Amino acid sequence: MERTDLKKFDLPDVPGVYLFKQGRKVLYVGKATSLRDRVRSYFDDDLIATRGSRIVDMVTKATSVAHETTPTVLEALVREAALIRAYHPPANAEGKDDKTFLYAVVTDEEIPRVLAIRGSNLDFKTKTVATLAKSDFARQKLRAIYGPFPSGLQLREGLRLIRKIFPFFDTPKPVAAKSKHQAAKIEFNRQIGQYPRAVEKAAYRRSIRNVALFLAGSTKELRKKLQKEMMLAAQAERFEEAATIRRQLFALDHIQDVSLIKDENLTEAGDRVGRIEAYDTAHLAGTNAIGVMVVVEDGMPSKKEYRTFNIRGVQKKDDIASLKELLKRRFGHLEWPFPNAIVVDGGQTQKKAAEATLAELGLPIKVAAVVKDERHRPREILGARAAGIVEADAVLANAEAHRFSLSRHRRARSRALRN
């Protein structure tokens, strides 16, 4: 396809899902906050740099684009999952299988829970949780499995938004569990309106049915069902119940869901590695060297995993020595998850120093480096493709490392001035 071909498909500036097709065959399914802008972005000059050869090849083969509009991005998210499951598009699935994606599941219990679980932990034939680190889930029977969802981050955010409309439990243990910790968590979530204040079983079953319809992508059916229930409740003078359903209908159309797709110019699911770590150092007049580690997962910073290190073994301002010490100390923490790839600040010298340090530690982790211009803006990304890193993710990780490094060093400098 060419950019000029887009005119005949009349793509609107609204949320929805789009399908790149080759004849009748669906090559790829995606979601968008704006169908028009999103599909246009596939014809940008930097497509191969931002999304990789898999997507470029898909666009080249495509002969048409179909689309469905949705009232919200949240509905686009669940509709995308339903279409991927229906068509198994090769460009969505290439390099992945059912075990890689995340799924939303509803447990088969007296008080069902709604959970996000990776496909590798599911037995699709028997509808059970096959294996999971937490034994509470082992062999858990399931009522339904929805997905696959390409982005685990977006699935979890979507479930959080759905729960605001139709409360459900997502606790690690069954709701009937009597542990003090579990009871405290349930009570806390009840108080902030995330769970029902009382588990009235009939009402909770209705809530779960609503969640199931939503996750199946049957939102039109869900709206009709709610409108009918609202009318029946009003006719029976159950005005409080009718008002609750009216609020749910309103929320379905007006929920703030832009956080589901923060940057649609980032790569499609499957192009980015799972976990990236980036490192940076800062000095104060050659002393008080500080090193930092930041983490980016699924294209989003994971700030709870950021770490700071005081560089001790370097006597003067030596960026290479500081980087080597920082890496050795970071990978001395075997209890922390290891990254799929790392990003360092600098050029070939810094990249080779990091690679040598990792080799010395016996770690087969790929390295990318962000080269800056005279105004400290990213000029070139070295080794991104070999490391499996999308350039946008490398730049994000590097920028976060630099920002976090400066903030930590300012704090250390402020303390030094007060002493």
VOPAGU-2260 file (C-alpha; in pm, 1 decimal, decimal comma):
REM VOPAGU-2260
SITE   aa  ch    i         X         Y         Z
SITE  MET   A    0       0,0       0,0       0,0
SITE  GLU   A    1      98,4     364,2     -50,4
SITE  ARG   A    2      -1,5     671,3     148,9
SITE  THR   A    3    -214,7     791,1    -143,8
SITE  ASP   A    4    -429,9     477,1    -109,5
SITE  LEU   A    5    -560,1     591,1     229,9
SITE  LYS   A    6    -805,9     841,9      82,1
SITE  LYS   A    7   -1041,6     568,7     -36,3
SITE  PHE   A    8   -1075,2     412,5     309,7
SITE  ASP   A    9   -1226,6     723,0     476,6
SITE  LEU   A   10   -1072,7     673,8     821,5
SITE  PRO   A   11   -1237,9     889,6    1092,0
SITE  ASP   A   12   -1066,0    1083,8    1371,2
SITE  VAL   A   13   -1218,7     871,0    1649,8
SITE  PRO   A   14   -1115,1     567,7    1860,6
SITE  GLY   A   15   -1143,3     220,2    1717,1
SITE  VAL   A   16    -966,5     -81,8    1572,4
SITE  TYR   A   17    -808,7    -117,7    1228,2
SITE  LEU   A   18    -725,2    -423,5    1020,4
SITE  PHE   A   19    -456,6    -428,2     751,2
SITE  LYS   A   20    -564,9    -685,9     492,7
SITE  GLN   A   21    -420,0    -860,0     188,5
SITE  GLY   A   22    -729,9    -946,8      -8,0
SITE  ARG   A   23    -950,3   -1121,7     249,4
SITE  LYS   A   24    -661,1   -1222,1     471,6
SITE  VAL   A   25    -614,5   -1013,4     787,8
SITE  LEU   A   26    -244,7    -933,2     826,9
SITE  TYR   A   27    -256,0    -715,8    1135,5
SITE  VAL   A   28    -500,7    -577,7    1394,8
SITE  GLY   A   29    -438,4    -265,0    1601,0
SITE  LYS   A   30    -620,7      -9,5    1815,7
SITE  ALA   A   31    -614,2     367,9    1810,5
SITE  THR   A   32    -730,3     682,7    1981,2
SITE  SER   A   33    -759,4     830,1    1631,1
SITE  LEU   A   34    -802,7     582,4    1346,8
SITE  ARG   A   35    -710,8     842,8    1088,0
SITE  ASP   A   36    -386,1     955,9    1252,3
SITE  ARG   A   37    -282,2     610,0    1362,9
SITE  VAL   A   38    -311,3     445,6    1021,7
SITE  ARG   A   39    -140,6     742,7     854,8
SITE  SER   A   40     159,1     689,6    1083,2
SITE  TYR   A   41     230,4     357,1     908,6
SITE  PHE   A   42     340,4     553,0     603,5
SITE  ASP   A   43     594,1     777,9     778,3
SITE  ASP   A   44     949,3     778,2     644,7
SITE  ASP   A   45    1095,0     652,7     974,1
SITE  LEU   A   46     863,6     350,2    1000,7
SITE  ILE   A   47    1143,1      92,9     994,6
SITE  ALA   A   48    1330,3     275,1    1271,7
SITE  THR   A   49    1028,0     310,7    1497,0
SITE  ARG   A   50     845,9     -17,2    1436,7
SITE  GLY   A   51    1084,6    -254,3    1266,0
SITE  SER   A   52    1100,1    -463,3     950,6
SITE  ARG   A   53     803,9    -685,3    1047,7
SITE  ILE   A   54     559,7    -394,6    1032,1
SITE  VAL   A   55     718,9    -249,3     716,6
SITE  ASP   A   56     678,3    -585,2     544,2
SITE  MET   A   57     314,2    -604,9     657,9
SITE  VAL   A   58     231,3    -257,6     520,7
SITE  THR   A   59     399,5    -341,2     189,6
SITE  LYS   A   60     188,9    -655,7     147,6
SITE  ALA   A   61    -142,7    -495,7     254,8
SITE  THR   A   62    -397,0    -407,3     -12,1
SITE  SER   A   63    -663,8    -246,8     209,4
SITE  VAL   A   64    -749,1    -120,4     557,8
SITE  ALA   A   65   -1078,4    -201,4     732,4
SITE  HIS   A   66   -1186,8     -37,9    1055,8
SITE  GLU   A   67   -1445,5     -38,6    1333,3
SITE  THR   A   68   -1513,3     264,5    1549,3
SITE  THR   A   69   -1562,0     238,5    1926,1
SITE  PRO   A   70   -1700,1     494,2    2172,9
SITE  THR   A   71   -1379,8     476,9    2383,3
SITE  VAL   A   72   -1019,8     357,0    2367,1
SITE  LEU   A   73   -1100,1     109,6    2643,1
SITE  GLU   A   74   -1347,6     -62,1    2414,3
SITE  ALA   A   75   -1090,9     -52,8    2133,8
SITE  LEU   A   76    -853,3    -241,7    2364,5
SITE  VAL   A   77   -1091,9    -533,1    2422,7
SITE  ARG   A   78   -1212,6    -533,3    2061,6
SITE  GLU   A   79    -851,5    -558,8    1941,6
SITE  ALA   A   80    -799,8    -866,2    2161,6
SITE  ALA   A   81   -1118,2   -1030,1    2029,5
SITE  LEU   A   82   -1013,4    -972,8    1667,1
SITE  ILE   A   83    -661,4   -1104,8    1724,7
SITE  ARG   A   84    -813,0   -1420,5    1871,7
SITE  ALA   A   85   -1055,3   -1454,0    1579,1
SITE  TYR   A   86    -808,8   -1397,5    1293,2
SITE  HIS   A   87    -462,8   -1487,4    1433,3
SITE  PRO   A   88    -301,7   -1216,0    1215,7
SITE  PRO   A   89      55,5   -1314,0    1123,4
SITE  ALA   A   90     202,8    -966,9    1189,5
SITE  ASN   A   91      58,9    -970,9    1543,3
SITE  ALA   A   92     172,7   -1323,2    1618,1
SITE  GLU   A   93     512,9   -1334,4    1444,3
SITE  GLY   A   94     779,0   -1424,2    1699,2
SITE  LYS   A   95     515,0   -1495,9    1962,5
SITE  ASP   A   96     272,6   -1770,4    2055,4
SITE  ASP   A   97     -30,0   -1793,7    2280,7
SITE  LYS   A   98     196,2   -1842,5    2580,6
SITE  THR   A   99     365,5   -1502,7    2540,6
SITE  PHE   A  100      53,8   -1284,8    2553,7
SITE  LEU   A  101    -146,5   -1189,9    2860,3
SITE  TYR   A  102    -510,2   -1287,7    2907,1
SITE  ALA   A  103    -792,8   -1168,0    3128,6
SITE  VAL   A  104    -961,4   -1458,1    3306,7
SITE  VAL   A  105   -1268,4   -1503,5    3526,6
SITE  THR   A  106   -1226,3   -1769,5    3794,5
SITE  ASP   A  107   -1485,0   -2042,2    3849,3
SITE  GLU   A  108   -1559,4   -1978,2    4216,5
SITE  GLU   A  109   -1853,5   -1889,8    4437,5
SITE  ILE   A  110   -1719,7   -1533,9    4437,1
SITE  PRO   A  111   -1533,0   -1507,7    4103,0
SITE  ARG   A  112   -1220,7   -1299,9    4058,7
SITE  VAL   A  113   -1096,8   -1125,7    3742,8
SITE  LEU   A  114    -722,7   -1165,1    3686,2
SITE  ALA   A  115    -451,8   -1093,6    3429,8
SITE  ILE   A  116    -244,9   -1407,8    3361,0
SITE  ARG   A  117      21,7   -1490,3    3102,8
SITE  GLY   A  118     -66,4   -1757,8    2847,3
SITE  SER   A  119     224,8   -1975,9    2959,5
SITE  ASN   A  120      38,3   -2024,3    3288,0
SITE  LEU   A  121    -291,4   -2128,6    3127,5
SITE  ASP   A  122    -423,0   -2464,4    3010,0
SITE  PHE   A  123    -663,4   -2356,0    2735,2
SITE  LYS   A  124    -811,9   -2702,4    2682,0
SITE  THR   A  125    -919,7   -2755,9    3041,9
SITE  LYS   A  126    -969,3   -2385,4    3122,3
SITE  THR   A  127    -744,9   -2396,5    3425,7
SITE  VAL   A  128    -439,2   -2215,3    3552,7
SITE  ALA   A  129    -170,5   -2472,1    3472,6
SITE  THR   A  130     126,5   -2337,2    3668,4
SITE  LEU   A  131     206,1   -2015,9    3847,5
SITE  ALA   A  132     467,4   -1918,1    4100,7
SITE  LYS   A  133     202,2   -1847,7    4361,4
SITE  SER   A  134      49,0   -2182,2    4454,9
SITE  ASP   A  135    -285,5   -2012,9    4529,3
SITE  PHE   A  136    -354,8   -2021,0    4153,6
SITE  ALA   A  137    -238,9   -2377,4    4082,9
SITE  ARG   A  138    -507,2   -2569,5    3890,0
SITE  GLN   A  139    -757,8   -2291,1    3948,7
SITE  LYS   A  140   -1064,3   -2356,0    3732,2
SITE  LEU   A  141   -1173,4   -2072,1    3503,7
SITE  ARG   A  142   -1512,6   -1969,6    3371,4
SITE  ALA   A  143   -1372,2   -1776,1    3078,7
SITE  ILE   A  144   -1048,1   -1662,5    2913,3
SITE  TYR   A  145   -1034,2   -1335,1    2717,1
SITE  GLY   A  146    -753,5   -1219,7    2492,2
SITE  PRO   A  147    -480,1   -1227,6    2385,2
SITE  PHE   A  148    -381,7    -875,2    2487,3
SITE  PRO   A  149     -53,3    -766,8    2322,5
SITE  SER   A  150      35,8    -522,5    2601,3
SITE  GLY   A  151      27,8    -640,6    2960,7
SITE  LEU   A  152      53,5    -281,7    3078,5
SITE  GLN   A  153    -256,1    -179,7    2883,4
SITE  LEU   A  154    -451,0    -486,7    2995,6
SITE  ARG   A  155    -386,4    -407,1    3361,7
SITE  GLU   A  156    -477,4     -42,8    3307,9
SITE  GLY   A  157    -791,5    -152,5    3122,8
SITE  LEU   A  158    -897,2    -382,8    3406,3
SITE  ARG   A  159    -841,3     -98,7    3653,5
SITE  LEU   A  160   -1074,7     122,5    3449,0
SITE  ILE   A  161   -1338,2    -149,9    3405,9
SITE  ARG   A  162   -1335,5    -212,6    3781,4
SITE  LYS   A  163   -1432,7     149,3    3839,7
SITE  ILE   A  164   -1757,5      79,5    3654,2
SITE  PHE   A  165   -1825,6    -282,3    3751,5
SITE  PRO   A  166   -1648,1    -366,4    4080,9
SITE  PHE   A  167   -1479,7    -704,8    4100,8
SITE  PHE   A  168   -1221,3    -880,5    4313,4
SITE  ASP   A  169    -869,3    -934,9    4179,0
SITE  THR   A  170    -702,9   -1064,5    4493,8
SITE  PRO   A  171    -427,9   -1331,3    4476,4
SITE  LYS   A  172    -624,3   -1565,0    4704,2
SITE  PRO   A  173    -992,8   -1657,4    4684,6
SITE  VAL   A  174   -1218,1   -1401,2    4849,6
SITE  ALA   A  175   -1325,6   -1658,9    5106,6
SITE  ALA   A  176    -968,0   -1671,7    5242,1
SITE  LYS   A  177    -955,7   -1568,1    5606,8
SITE  SER   A  178    -599,0   -1436,6    5638,2
SITE  LYS   A  179    -569,2   -1101,4    5815,0
SITE  HIS   A  180    -367,7    -952,5    5529,1
SITE  GLN   A  181    -624,5   -1058,2    5272,2
SITE  ALA   A  182    -915,1    -929,5    5478,9
SITE  ALA   A  183    -738,2    -596,6    5530,7
SITE  LYS   A  184    -673,7    -555,4    5156,7
SITE  ILE   A  185   -1034,0    -637,4    5069,4
SITE  GLU   A  186   -1166,3    -396,6    5331,0
SITE  PHE   A  187    -934,8    -118,4    5212,4
SITE  ASN   A  188   -1045,8    -161,3    4851,1
SITE  ARG   A  189   -1410,1    -164,2    4961,1
SITE  GLN   A  190   -1356,7     165,6    5138,2
SITE  ILE   A  191   -1213,2     334,1    4826,8
SITE  GLY   A  192   -1496,1     198,7    4612,3
SITE  GLN   A  193   -1297,8     -59,0    4416,7
SITE  TYR   A  194   -1486,3    -360,9    4550,8
SITE  PRO   A  195   -1850,5    -391,5    4655,7
SITE  ARG   A  196   -1902,8    -275,2    5015,0
SITE  ALA   A  197   -2081,1    -601,7    5082,2
SITE  VAL   A  198   -2065,5    -916,5    4872,6
SITE  GLU   A  199   -2433,3    -950,4    4788,3
SITE  LYS   A  200   -2404,5   -1255,0    4565,3
SITE  ALA   A  201   -2680,7   -1179,3    4314,2
SITE  ALA   A  202   -2554,3    -824,6    4255,8
SITE  TYR   A  203   -2196,2    -945,7    4232,3
SITE  ARG   A  204   -2291,1   -1210,2    3974,9
SITE  ARG   A  205   -2451,4    -935,7    3764,2
SITE  SER   A  206   -2133,0    -730,5    3790,9
SITE  ILE   A  207   -1923,7   -1026,6    3676,0
SITE  ARG   A  208   -2159,6   -1087,2    3381,8
SITE  ASN   A  209   -2115,1    -723,8    3281,9
SITE  VAL   A  210   -1737,4    -752,8    3304,0
SITE  ALA   A  211   -1748,9   -1069,9    3093,7
SITE  LEU   A  212   -1956,1    -900,8    2821,6
SITE  PHE   A  213   -1716,3    -608,9    2817,8
SITE  LEU   A  214   -1404,3    -826,0    2795,1
SITE  ALA   A  215   -1565,1   -1028,0    2514,5
SITE  GLY   A  216   -1604,5    -705,0    2315,9
SITE  SER   A  217   -1986,4    -729,7    2330,5
SITE  THR   A  218   -2034,0    -370,4    2445,9
SITE  LYS   A  219   -2344,9    -305,8    2235,0
SITE  GLU   A  220   -2515,0    -603,1    2396,6
SITE  LEU   A  221   -2395,7    -482,3    2736,5
SITE  ARG   A  222   -2545,8    -136,5    2685,7
SITE  LYS   A  223   -2880,8    -282,3    2578,3
SITE  LYS   A  224   -2880,8    -512,2    2879,8
SITE  LEU   A  225   -2808,7    -225,7    3119,4
SITE  GLN   A  226   -3073,2      -0,6    2964,0
SITE  LYS   A  227   -3334,3    -276,1    3001,3
SITE  GLU   A  228   -3234,6    -340,4    3364,0
SITE  MET   A  229   -3249,3      31,8    3439,1
SITE  MET   A  230   -3604,0      58,9    3298,8
SITE  LEU   A  231   -3722,8    -248,7    3490,9
SITE  ALA   A  232   -3570,8    -116,5    3813,9
SITE  ALA   A  233   -3738,6     222,1    3765,6
SITE  GLN   A  234   -4075,4      61,9    3689,0
SITE  ALA   A  235   -4045,1    -143,6    4007,7
SITE  GLU   A  236   -3955,5     177,7    4195,2
SITE  ARG   A  237   -3607,5      49,2    4281,5
SITE  PHE   A  238   -3476,5     397,1    4219,4
SITE  GLU   A  239   -3138,6     352,1    4386,2
SITE  GLU   A  240   -3064,1      51,2    4166,2
SITE  ALA   A  241   -3180,0     239,1    3856,7
SITE  ALA   A  242   -2953,1     531,1    3945,3
SITE  THR   A  243   -2654,5     298,0    3986,5
SITE  ILE   A  244   -2712,6     148,2    3640,6
SITE  ARG   A  245   -2754,0     495,7    3492,1
SITE  ARG   A  246   -2414,0     593,5    3635,9
SITE  GLN   A  247   -2260,9     278,8    3484,7
SITE  LEU   A  248   -2401,0     362,9    3141,8
SITE  PHE   A  249   -2268,4     715,8    3169,5
SITE  ALA   A  250   -1925,5     588,3    3276,5
SITE  LEU   A  251   -1908,4     351,2    2980,0
SITE  ASP   A  252   -1932,7     647,4    2744,8
SITE  HIS   A  253   -1722,8     898,4    2938,3
SITE  ILE   A  254   -1452,4     707,1    3122,4
SITE  GLN   A  255   -1113,0     876,2    3095,5
SITE  ASP   A  256    -907,7     613,2    2915,9
SITE  VAL   A  257    -641,7     809,3    2728,0
SITE  SER   A  258    -377,6     655,9    2956,0
SITE  LEU   A  259    -429,8     325,1    2774,9
SITE  ILE   A  260    -239,2     444,3    2468,6
SITE  LYS   A  261       5,6     712,1    2584,8
SITE  ASP   A  262     223,2     723,3    2274,1
SITE  GLU   A  263      93,7     551,0    1965,4
SITE  ASN   A  264     412,3     622,0    1774,1
SITE  LEU   A  265     594,8     366,1    1986,5
SITE  THR   A  266     648,9      23,3    1838,5
SITE  GLU   A  267     377,8    -236,7    1798,7
SITE  ALA   A  268     361,8    -519,2    2052,6
SITE  GLY   A  269     625,6    -782,0    1987,3
SITE  ASP   A  270     894,0    -541,1    1863,4
SITE  ARG   A  271    1018,9    -436,0    2207,8
SITE  VAL   A  272    1198,1    -644,2    2462,3
SITE  GLY   A  273    1034,9    -694,0    2798,7
SITE  ARG   A  274    1270,8    -509,7    3033,5
SITE  ILE   A  275    1530,5    -241,9    2962,2
SITE  GLU   A  276    1766,3     -89,9    3218,5
SITE  ALA   A  277    1956,4     234,5    3162,3
SITE  TYR   A  278    2244,7     377,9    3364,1
SITE  ASP   A  279    2396,7     721,0    3415,1
SITE  THR   A  280    2650,5     885,1    3644,4
SITE  ALA   A  281    2695,5    1239,4    3774,9
SITE  HIS   A  282    2988,5    1411,6    3947,9
SITE  LEU   A  283    3040,5    1721,4    4161,2
SITE  ALA   A  284    3380,9    1874,8    4082,4
SITE  GLY   A  285    3520,2    1525,8    4031,2
SITE  THR   A  286    3391,1    1400,8    4367,5
SITE  ASN   A  287    3065,9    1263,4    4507,6
SITE  ALA   A  288    3007,9    1043,0    4203,5
SITE  ILE   A  289    2660,7     893,7    4190,6
SITE  GLY   A  290    2537,5     621,7    3959,1
SITE  VAL   A  291    2174,3     542,0    3887,3
SITE  MET   A  292    1975,3     259,7    3733,2
SITE  VAL   A  293    1629,5     308,5    3580,7
SITE  VAL   A  294    1390,3      48,1    3441,4
SITE  VAL   A  295    1155,6      64,8    3141,7
SITE  GLU   A  296     903,5    -216,2    3085,6
SITE  ASP   A  297     652,4    -229,4    2800,1
SITE  GLY   A  298     759,1     121,2    2701,6
SITE  MET   A  299     677,5     265,2    3045,5
SITE  PRO   A  300     912,9     372,1    3328,9
SITE  SER   A  301     892,0     146,7    3636,8
SITE  LYS   A  302     996,3     404,9    3895,8
SITE  LYS   A  303     961,6     176,5    4195,7
SITE  GLU   A  304    1261,6     -15,2    4059,5
SITE  TYR   A  305    1493,6     285,0    4019,2
SITE  ARG   A  306    1814,7     255,4    4221,6
SITE  THR   A  307    2099,5     486,5    4328,8
SITE  PHE   A  308    2463,8     388,8    4390,3
SITE  ASN   A  309    2741,9     592,7    4550,7
SITE  ILE   A  310    3051,1     535,4    4333,6
SITE  ARG   A  311    3332,3     452,2    4575,4
SITE  GLY   A  312    3621,5     301,6    4380,6
SITE  VAL   A  313    3687,8     593,2    4142,6
SITE  GLN   A  314    3928,6     861,8    4269,6
SITE  LYS   A  315    3866,5    1121,4    3999,2
SITE  LYS   A  316    3611,1    1203,0    3731,9
SITE  ASP   A  317    3635,3     892,3    3513,9
SITE  ASP   A  318    3309,9     811,4    3337,2
SITE  ILE   A  319    3427,4     473,4    3207,3
SITE  ALA   A  320    3552,1     355,1    3546,7
SITE  SER   A  321    3233,5     481,3    3709,4
SITE  LEU   A  322    3021,0     294,0    3454,7
SITE  LYS   A  323    3213,7     -29,6    3512,4
SITE  GLU   A  324    3175,7      -3,1    3890,2
SITE  LEU   A  325    2808,4      79,7    3854,8
SITE  LEU   A  326    2742,6    -227,6    3637,9
SITE  LYS   A  327    2938,6    -462,9    3864,1
SITE  ARG   A  328    2753,9    -344,7    4171,9
SITE  ARG   A  329    2414,0    -355,1    4000,6
SITE  PHE   A  330    2462,8    -712,8    3875,5
SITE  GLY   A  331    2588,0    -814,7    4216,4
SITE  HIS   A  332    2220,6    -795,2    4319,7
SITE  LEU   A  333    2110,3   -1138,7    4204,9
SITE  GLU   A  334    1775,2   -1089,8    4377,0
SITE  TRP   A  335    1676,4    -815,8    4127,0
SITE  PRO   A  336    1525,9    -919,1    3791,8
SITE  PHE   A  337    1783,4    -907,1    3512,8
SITE  PRO   A  338    1710,3    -697,2    3201,6
SITE  ASN   A  339    1675,8    -822,5    2845,9
SITE  ALA   A  340    1895,6    -533,2    2730,7
SITE  ILE   A  341    2067,6    -224,9    2873,5
SITE  VAL   A  342    2121,3     132,5    2754,8
SITE  VAL   A  343    2425,6     345,1    2837,7
SITE  ASP   A  344    2491,9     713,3    2779,1
SITE  GLY   A  345    2770,8     783,7    2527,7
SITE  GLY   A  346    2928,6     639,7    2214,9
SITE  GLN   A  347    3124,4     332,0    2113,7
SITE  THR   A  348    3370,8     372,5    2402,5
SITE  GLN   A  349    3095,9     350,7    2665,5
SITE  LYS   A  350    2916,2      73,8    2475,6
SITE  LYS   A  351    3232,1    -140,1    2452,3
SITE  ALA   A  352    3314,2     -77,8    2819,1
SITE  ALA   A  353    2968,0    -199,3    2919,8
SITE  GLU   A  354    2993,5    -503,8    2691,5
SITE  ALA   A  355    3336,3    -591,0    2834,2
SITE  THR   A  356    3206,3    -563,3    3190,7
SITE  LEU   A  357    2906,4    -784,8    3116,0
SITE  ALA   A  358    3131,9   -1037,7    2944,8
SITE  GLU   A  359    3358,5   -1037,3    3251,3
SITE  LEU   A  360    3051,6   -1112,4    3463,5
SITE  GLY   A  361    2942,8   -1387,4    3225,0
SITE  LEU   A  362    2617,0   -1214,5    3132,2
SITE  PRO   A  363    2492,1   -1239,5    2769,1
SITE  ILE   A  364    2299,9    -910,8    2786,8
SITE  LYS   A  365    2293,0    -683,7    2479,4
SITE  VAL   A  366    2396,3    -317,4    2502,1
SITE  ALA   A  367    2275,4      -5,8    2320,3
SITE  ALA   A  368    2420,7     343,7    2355,3
SITE  VAL   A  369    2264,6     688,4    2306,8
SITE  VAL   A  370    2498,2     943,2    2146,2
SITE  LYS   A  371    2417,5    1308,4    2222,5
SITE  ASP   A  372    2483,6    1625,2    2021,3
SITE  GLU   A  373    2637,8    1947,5    2157,2
SITE  ARG   A  374    2299,2    2046,7    2302,7
SITE  HIS   A  375    2268,5    1710,2    2479,9
SITE  ARG   A  376    1996,4    1585,6    2247,6
SITE  PRO   A  377    1992,7    1225,9    2113,6
SITE  ARG   A  378    2181,5    1219,7    1782,1
SITE  GLU   A  379    2232,0     849,6    1721,2
SITE  ILE   A  380    2139,1     516,4    1879,6
SITE  LEU   A  381    2412,0     251,7    1861,3
SITE  GLY   A  382    2328,7    -116,8    1873,7
SITE  ALA   A  383    1953,5     -76,5    1924,4
SITE  ARG   A  384    1851,1    -329,2    1661,0
SITE  ALA   A  385    2104,5    -589,6    1773,0
SITE  ALA   A  386    1979,3    -545,0    2129,9
SITE  GLY   A  387    1615,8    -579,8    2020,5
SITE  ILE   A  388    1542,0    -227,9    2143,3
SITE  VAL   A  389    1312,6      15,2    1967,4
SITE  GLU   A  390    1490,6     350,3    1940,3
SITE  ALA   A  391    1202,7     530,5    2112,8
SITE  ASP   A  392    1243,9     302,8    2416,0
SITE  ALA   A  393    1621,8     354,6    2419,4
SITE  VAL   A  394    1576,8     732,3    2416,3
SITE  LEU   A  395    1311,2     715,4    2689,2
SITE  ALA   A  396    1528,6     497,5    2913,7
SITE  ASN   A  397    1833,5     720,4    2858,6
SITE  ALA   A  398    1635,4    1037,8    2929,6
SITE  GLU   A  399    1493,1     888,1    3249,2
SITE  ALA   A  400    1841,9     782,3    3363,2
SITE  HIS   A  401    1978,5    1132,8    3301,1
SITE  ARG   A  402    1685,7    1300,2    3476,7
SITE  PHE   A  403    1703,4    1065,8    3777,0
SITE  SER   A  404    2083,3    1102,9    3798,5
SITE  LEU   A  405    2061,6    1482,3    3806,3
SITE  SER   A  406    1786,3    1483,2    4068,3
SITE  ARG   A  407    1983,2    1249,8    4295,3
SITE  HIS   A  408    2304,1    1447,0    4251,5
SITE  ARG   A  409    2132,1    1777,2    4331,0
SITE  ARG   A  410    2005,5    1620,3    4651,0
SITE  ALA   A  411    2354,9    1499,1    4743,9
SITE  ARG   A  412    2506,9    1839,4    4660,6
SITE  SER   A  413    2244,9    2015,9    4872,2
SITE  ARG   A  414    2331,4    1795,8    5168,9
SITE  ALA   A  415    2703,3    1863,9    5119,1
SITE  LEU   A  416    2648,1    2241,2    5119,1
SITE  ARG   A  417    2449,0    2224,3    5442,1
SITE  ASN   A  418    2724,0    2028,6    5621,2
